[in-house]
Amino acid sequence: MIGILLALQVDSWNDDRLKRIEELNYYRNVREQLVDDSTSINANRRYNLRYLKQFNTAINIIEIDDRSQIDSLGEIMLNLTQYSDFDRQGNLYETLVTGGEIKLLRNREIINGIRDLERRYIYMNRMENIHWSVIMQDVLPSISLNLKFSTSEIQQPERVYTYQFQNLILGLTIIMGEKDTIYFETNDHIKSLMGLIDKELQTR
């Protein structure tokens, strides 16, 4: 009887040990994905901020009606079609549930962190889609009428140096400012999530 109980205990211990190995392997895989995501988000944030700065300059040029900077304004107008696009594919939490790995994970804080990260990714992609829609529906038709793309020369200054065109650029900067916020906050969340995972990997 003692031998049977001991054998069952050993089997249970081995089973727990194997499950823990699987759990840690999943954490490692998630961490690698988070590192890649963080790198991509940072790159997109830098790209977004670079053009956001340009567009704010354009708003100021129009505001003070500075015709001496018309060439610079033309170059910036050509860049109004540029936008950052993280476009995260896949769903970590959904994969976690459908693949059954969620049964292996015992750290609820990490599970909740992954769920929250997915919500942030969805919001980020939504803002990027909104940005793209504004470019295609409003920005591109407007600059096509007022700018020669091959030379970045403004063809109708009287239609560019207006509050209407300034409002168009301002609308873009609002969207881009919101994108910058979500990029920053999401990357900060990733850092926190990686910290939780690192603690799990250190306590084998």
Secondary structure by P-SEA (a helix, b strand, c coil): caaaaaaaaaaaaaaaaaaaaaaaaaaaaaaaaaaaaaaaaaaaaaaaaaaaaaaaaaaaaaaaccccaaaaaaaaaaaccbbbbccccccaaaaaaaaccccccccaaaaaaaaaaaaaaaaaaaaaaaaaaaaacccaaaaaacccccccccccccccccaaaaaaaaaaaaaaaaaaaaaaaaaaaaaaaaaaaaaaaaac
